[in-house]
Amino acid sequence: MPKILRCAVCLGLVALAGCQGPSPRSHIEHKPVAPLSATHSVAQTPPAVGWARPEIQRAKPSFASVVSRLQDLDYLPIAHAYIHGPDGRRIRHDAWLWPVPKALQRATDAYAWSPKNPFIRGAIVQFERVNGILGPHGMSEGRLHKAVLRALFAQTAKKDPWAYEWVYVTKSSGTKQPEQLHIWRHGKGWVWHTLVNTGVLGSTPDGTYLVYQRLPSTTMRGVFPEPISWGTYRALAGQQVPQWSGSSLMQSARGMVGGHPVRWVPYNDPGILWVNYFDDGRGIHYYPRAAYGFPQSAGCVEEPYKAAPVTYRLLHYGVPVTVSGARFSHRDLRTFVQ
């Protein structure tokens, strides 16, 4: 082979060797380039100094190891467990590291021990925020994506700096007790209570969620479910309204919420203060009303002006939020389970 051609092939090999290391700014898994096929002896030349060996692909951590790591870093003070009933049957009863309110224990036992569990997702969101990680879509999602797994098992992973908190929203359906929001904190007990408004026609569903986005001020847009008669519902057939006030996107003017016919009334409200989003656009926030303590919202948990900033200061990302129709009694202030 001519000398010039041999030099060109050698330079090509060196260039290929320098491309094998994974880019520090990319998550793409690089594969080694197949060796050049040639009959000339130059093809057998050993790789140049600096050849980057392909990284050994490590197996994805198991769900059990992720949970164990979150527990070690103080983000998840719960262990999956069972107790035996009088008849010998195993009963789901996840174990907390310390006594908790009965309502919190019931909420914990209501969800499967999986990556979709709201308490586990809340722990992941807290970890993301403390360690400066955002999800692939720019907000905390509570998902086990690559950036979370890489940071979670790194030696530099930071522990949870916050005391564990839980939000309990009681709708008190069918009782004279007003709707309320309560905050429980480990080591302090119940630290905050305030009157709130939940959604009309049950549009704030029961369940446990997690605070995934916090904004001191934002604009909320959508449609409010205004209850109507069946006659009005039939008269609205085929009519459309904007998806929010001022939008060019249209939707049906009527719908059903909780088995009740409704007319969708578009809204576009700027300057909504002290917002903690917890479920698919529903949030805990200030909203001006003449009174509080009964359903009035489109699905959010509305607070009075003086109470909302207190709640906002107390909460942080990943805090579980349980919405329940149960009645909150004074016994809840002192009743705990281990």
Buried (B, 14 or more C-beta within 10 A) or exposed (E): EEEEEBEEBEEEBBEBBEEBBEEEEEEEEBEEEEEBEEEEEBEEEEBBEEBBEEEEEEEEBEEEEBBBBBBEBBBBBBEBBEEEEEEEEEEBBBBBBEEBBEBBBBBBEBBEBEBEBBBBBBBBBBBBBBBEBEBEEEEBBBBBBEBBBEBBEEEEBEEBEBEBBBBBBBBBBEEEBBBBBBBBBBEEEBBBBBBBBBBBBBBBBBBBBBBBBBBEEBEBBBBBBBEBEEEBBEBBEEEEBBBBBEBEEEBEBBBEBEEBBBBBBBBEBEEBBBBBBBBEEBBBBBBEBEEBBBBBBBBBBBBBEEBBBBBBEBBBBBBBBBBBBBBBEEEBEEEBEE
